[in-house]
Amino acid sequence: MEPVSVIIPVYNGEKFLDQTIKSVLNQTYKNVEYIIIDDCSQDNSLKIIEKYSDKITIYINKKNLGIIKTVNNAIKKSNGKYILVIGQDDLLESDHIENMIRAFDDNTSLIFCNSIIIDKNNNKIGIAYQDEQTKIKKIQNPLFELSKNNFINSHIHPMKDLDEN
């Protein structure tokens, strides 16, 4: 089992953070390093995070850096062969990481999937979905397509690909 680092950047995420953490900790894939990095939240996010300090590595920014620098700092601190970055309000099915890791082979540099969109009460309201034809079109020219719309929902990629850039 290759190690996976799950990174959750947090800024004022108290509303859904507890559910997010529980969904990450409930994965069937067991070789997982959990990292949460708080970007100077002004709400109760840190209190929620600290409840899981025995299971999750916690970092706290000294000043607010924004999401990009926060994620990059967490990636630098991670040890996994693969990296999964999720939002503070995302929920993972229990087999999410296992399914994504199973899809990798030696020629793969990124795996991404569709997402279920839920409302504040956890009711399913839609799917952020890419049919095969649309997906193929978008991955043929990903930078152009990403400039129009972020079609990559949950994604996982090998750490070696980050090291090369």
N, C-alpha and C positions, 0 to 999 in steps of 0.2 A: 504494500500500500504506500503510494507516494504521498509525501506530506503536502497538505493544502493549507494556505493561510487565508482566513476569512477576515476581511477588514471592514469595519463599520465606522465611518467618520460621523461624528455627532456634533450638531449645533442646535441647541434648544429643541431637542427631539423627544421630550418627556411623554408626549401623548401616545406614541406607538412603540417606544423603545423597548419596554419590557416584553412585549409580544415578539418583537424582532429578535431580541437576544434569545428568548426561549426557542424560537423556531430554528435558530442557528445551532444552539446546543443540542437540539433534538435530532441531529443528523444521523443517518445509518452509517455513513462513512466516518470512521473513527480516528483517522490520523489527521486531525485538524488542529491548527493553531488559531486561536481566536484573539483578534486584536481590535480594541476599541480605542479611538483617539478623539478626545473631546476638544473642541475648538473654542474653549472659553464660554460654554453655555451659561445663560443667565437664568435658567429655569431649574427644575429638579433632575435634569438628566444625569448629573454626576452621582446623585444619591441612588438612582436606579442602577447605574453602571456598577457602583461599588458593592451592591448586593451580590454581584457575580464575580467579585475579585479573586475568588478561589478557583475559577474556571476560565477566566479571561485575562489577558494581559491588557492593562489600562495605561494609556499615555494621556497626558494633559498638556495642551499647548500653553505656553506662558503668555502668549498674546494671540488674538484672533488672526489666523492666517488665511482663512477661506478654504473652500473644499479641495481645490487642486493641490495646494501646498500641503494640506493636511493628509490627503491620500498619499501623495508622494513620500512624505515623511514616514507614514505607516508602512509603505512598501519597502522602504530602506531598512526598517526595523524587523521585517518579516523574515521567516526562515523556510517557508514552504517552497516546494518545487513549482507549485501552482498557486495563483492568486485569484481570489474572488472578492470583489468589492461590492458591497450592497449598501443601500440606503438605510437610514435610521428608521424608516417606516415600511421597509420591505419585509415580507414573510416568505420563508422557504418551506416547501414541502419537505418531509423528513428524508426523502431519497434524492433530493435536488443535487447535492454534490456528487453522490455516487453515480447518478445518471450522467452528469456532465463529464466526470473523469473517465467513465467507460467509453465515451465517444472519442477520446484522444487516440491518435496514432503518431508515428514519428514525423509525419508531414503536416501536422496540424499545429497552428499557432494561436487559434482562438476558437472557443466554442461559445455559442450564444443560443438563447432559447426565447420562446414566447413568454409573455407574462399575463397572469390573470389580474385584472383591475378590480379592486374592491373599494367599497365606500368606508366611511368612518365607523360603520357598524359591522364590518367584515362581510358584507353582502357582496357577492360577485355581480359586477355591473358590466363586465365586458372582458375582451381579450385583446391585448396588444399583439397582434397576430401578423405573421408574414407567411403567405402561401409560398410554395416552392418556386414558382415562376418569378414572383417579386423578389424573393430572397436571392435567387441566382443573379438577377439583374443588378441588385444592390451590391452584392459582393464582387461583381466584376469591376466596379468603379466605386469602391467604398468611400474614399475621401470626398468625392463629389456628392454621393448620396448622403453621407453624414453631414455635409454642409447644409443640406436641405432639411434633414430630419434625422434624429437619432433612432435608427432602426435596430440598434443593438440593445436589448433589454438586459437581462441577467447574463453575465459572461464570466468566463474563467480562462486564464491563459497561463502558459508556462513562464516561470520566472526568467528562464534563459532568454526569452524573447525580449524582455524588458532590459536585460543587461546589454543586449546588442545595440540598443538605440541610444 
